[in-house]
Amino acid sequence: MRLFLVVTLAMIPPVSCVKREDPAYLKLPLAHVSGDGTVSGGPAEVGRLATPPTLDGKLDDAVWQNATALGPFVDPGEGADDTSALAGAFAKIGYDDKALYLAFYVRDVSPVAPFEKSETDPHLWEKSSAVEVMLQPGNAGDNREYYEMQYDTKGAAFDTHWDDYNTPIQESSTGKIFGHQEWSSNADRAAYVEQDRYYTIEVAIPWSALVKGKTPIPPKSGDVWRLNLYAFRDGQRVSNAWSPIKGQGNFHKSSRWGTIKFQ
């Protein structure tokens, strides 16, 4: 007698392959401003925010929806369309009497953040996935009295105030001191990471942190300042920028930064 084994397989529902979409508020608006165009053309208009955003890193506050969009970020060298692992990055900007507000969207699927928020001026550019703000009050583009601020996805910050182009840099017993590292932006910041997709960072830089000089601080309506924004990872081997440098120095060259006009 032969025995036949009959196996009944339960129907297994197919695995869904629906592509996840980023929230609508993380889409680059149709009305956006490229940095390169503001170097020789008109500046990006920066609106006054009716209320400050809640800094939770998510960029879903209503105040961001109509804020000026800066982007898309491009290759930091020649300004070609970004094809790096960070392609698609952009930022939004606004201000009020207390602070300058920035919101970053960066498509980094595996951001690295080895430093703690409590650390003082860790070298984010060497190891972190981070964003960078270069800011010069006024529109001289001469690299005098500018600020460099970097923030990563864990809230760590490197910030300094420079007298001139990459000046001063001093040697110390613990290594190089870049600019005036005793200065702090005192920025409030928050980050949100959607693993395998992107991260977002919100930053509020208080006007009170900026050194008083020849340019009025806070800015007045109609004032034009210099600004550049970057995103980077892997020791800056992968990076992009709002305004490209086009062979005229490095990330610090303020004559190649974009321009913004406060409304």
C-alpha positions in Angstrom: 0.0 0.0 0.0 1.4 3.4 -0.9 0.7 6.4 1.3 0.5 9.8 -0.3 1.3 12.9 1.8 -0.8 15.8 0.9 0.4 19.2 2.1 -1.9 22.2 2.1 -0.3 25.5 2.0 -2.1 28.5 3.4 -2.4 31.4 1.1 0.2 33.9 2.1 -0.7 37.5 1.2 1.8 39.3 -1.0 4.2 41.6 0.6 3.4 45.2 0.0 5.9 47.1 -2.1 4.3 50.5 -1.8 7.0 53.2 -1.9 7.1 55.4 1.1 6.8 59.1 0.4 8.2 61.9 2.5 5.6 64.2 4.1 4.4 66.9 1.8 6.0 69.6 4.0 9.5 68.1 3.1 9.1 68.6 -0.6 11.1 71.5 -2.1 8.5 74.2 -2.9 8.1 75.3 -6.5 9.1 78.8 -5.4 12.7 78.3 -4.2 15.9 80.3 -4.6 19.2 79.0 -5.8 22.2 80.4 -4.0 24.3 81.0 -7.2 21.7 83.2 -8.6 21.8 85.6 -5.6 25.6 86.1 -5.9 25.3 88.2 -9.1 21.5 88.8 -9.1 18.9 89.8 -6.5 19.0 88.4 -3.0 16.7 85.8 -1.5 13.9 87.5 0.4 13.7 86.4 4.1 10.3 86.9 5.7 9.6 87.8 9.3 7.9 84.9 11.1 4.7 85.6 12.9 5.5 83.1 15.6 8.8 81.2 16.2 8.8 77.5 15.2 8.6 74.8 17.9 12.1 73.3 17.7 11.5 69.6 17.6 13.5 68.9 14.4 10.4 67.8 12.4 9.8 70.9 10.2 6.0 70.4 10.4 5.2 73.8 12.0 2.9 75.9 10.0 5.3 78.8 10.1 7.7 76.9 7.8 5.2 76.3 5.1 5.4 79.8 3.6 9.0 80.5 4.6 11.6 81.1 1.9 13.1 77.9 0.5 16.8 77.9 -0.3 17.8 75.2 -2.7 18.2 72.7 -4.0 21.8 72.3 -2.7 24.3 71.7 -5.5 27.8 70.4 -5.9 29.9 72.7 -3.7 32.6 73.1 -6.3 31.2 74.0 -9.7 27.5 74.1 -8.9 26.4 71.1 -11.0 23.3 69.2 -10.0 24.1 67.2 -6.9 24.4 63.5 -7.6 25.9 62.6 -4.2 24.3 60.5 -1.4 23.0 63.8 0.0 21.2 64.9 -3.2 17.9 66.7 -2.7 18.9 68.8 0.3 17.4 72.2 0.9 16.7 74.7 3.7 14.1 77.2 4.8 14.7 80.5 6.5 12.9 83.1 8.5 13.6 85.6 11.3 12.1 87.8 14.0 13.3 90.3 16.6 15.0 87.6 18.6 16.7 85.1 16.2 17.5 83.8 12.7 15.7 80.5 12.1 16.9 77.8 9.7 15.3 74.4 8.8 17.3 71.8 6.9 16.2 68.7 5.0 19.0 66.3 4.1 18.6 63.0 2.4 21.2 61.0 4.4 20.1 57.5 4.8 22.6 56.6 7.6 23.7 59.8 9.4 26.7 59.5 11.7 26.8 61.4 15.0 29.7 60.3 17.2 29.8 63.4 19.5 27.6 64.4 22.4 25.6 67.6 22.6 27.5 68.6 25.7 30.9 68.5 24.1 32.5 71.8 23.3 33.4 72.5 19.6 34.0 68.9 18.5 35.3 68.7 14.9 32.1 67.7 13.3 33.6 68.2 9.8 35.9 65.2 10.4 33.4 62.6 11.5 29.7 63.7 11.6 26.8 64.0 9.3 26.0 67.7 9.8 24.9 71.0 8.4 26.9 74.2 8.3 25.9 77.8 8.4 28.3 80.5 7.2 27.0 84.0 8.0 28.5 87.5 7.4 26.4 90.5 8.6 26.2 93.0 5.7 26.9 92.5 2.0 30.6 93.3 1.7 31.6 89.8 0.7 35.1 90.6 2.0 35.3 87.9 4.6 35.6 90.4 7.5 33.9 89.4 10.7 32.0 86.2 9.8 30.6 83.2 11.6 30.9 79.5 11.1 28.4 77.2 12.8 28.0 73.4 12.4 25.3 71.2 13.9 24.8 67.5 13.7 21.9 65.1 14.2 22.7 64.6 17.9 22.8 68.3 18.7 26.6 68.6 18.9 27.9 72.0 17.7 31.1 73.6 16.4 30.9 77.3 16.2 33.4 80.1 15.8 33.9 83.7 14.8 36.5 84.7 12.3 38.3 88.0 11.8 39.1 87.4 8.1 39.3 84.6 5.6 40.4 81.5 7.6 42.0 83.9 10.1 43.1 83.5 12.8 44.3 79.8 13.2 46.5 79.2 16.2 48.4 76.3 17.6 47.7 75.1 21.1 48.7 72.2 23.3 45.5 70.4 22.4 45.7 71.2 18.6 44.6 74.0 16.3 42.2 76.7 17.4 40.1 77.8 14.5 39.0 81.4 14.7 37.7 82.6 18.0 36.3 79.4 19.4 35.5 81.0 22.7 32.6 82.6 20.9 29.3 80.6 20.9 26.2 80.9 18.8 24.1 79.9 21.8 21.8 78.3 19.2 18.8 76.3 20.1 18.6 73.3 17.8 16.8 70.0 17.4 17.1 67.2 14.9 14.9 64.4 13.7 16.2 61.2 11.9 14.0 59.1 9.7 16.3 56.1 9.5 17.1 54.9 6.0 15.6 58.0 4.5 16.6 61.5 5.7 17.2 63.8 8.6 16.0 67.3 9.4 17.5 70.0 11.7 16.0 73.2 13.1 18.2 76.0 14.4 17.5 79.3 16.1 20.5 81.6 16.2 19.9 84.4 18.6 20.9 87.9 17.4 22.2 88.6 20.9 25.1 86.1 20.2 26.4 88.1 17.3 29.2 90.6 17.9 28.2 94.2 17.5 30.0 95.9 14.6 29.5 98.1 11.6 26.3 96.2 10.6 23.1 96.7 12.6 22.2 93.7 14.6 19.4 92.6 14.6 19.0 93.4 10.9 16.6 96.1 9.7 14.0 95.6 7.0 15.9 95.9 3.7 19.3 94.9 5.0 21.3 92.5 2.9 23.6 89.9 4.4 25.9 87.1 3.1 24.9 83.5 3.8 25.9 80.0 2.7 24.6 76.6 3.8 26.2 73.2 3.5 25.4 69.6 4.3 28.2 67.0 4.6 29.3 63.7 5.9 32.4 61.3 5.7 34.9 64.1 6.5 33.3 66.4 4.0 34.2 64.0 1.2 30.5 64.0 0.5 28.9 67.5 0.6 26.7 70.0 -1.1 26.0 73.7 -0.8 23.4 76.3 -1.3 25.9 78.5 -3.3 28.9 76.8 -5.0 32.4 78.2 -4.5 33.4 77.7 -8.2 37.1 77.3 -7.6 37.4 80.5 -5.6 38.8 79.2 -2.3 37.0 76.9 0.2 33.7 76.9 2.1 34.8 80.1 3.8 34.9 82.4 0.7 32.2 84.9 1.4 32.3 86.5 -2.0 30.8 83.2 -3.3 28.1 83.0 -0.6 24.5 83.8 -1.5 22.8 86.9 -0.4 19.6 87.3 1.7 17.5 90.4 2.2 15.4 90.8 5.3 11.8 91.9 4.6 
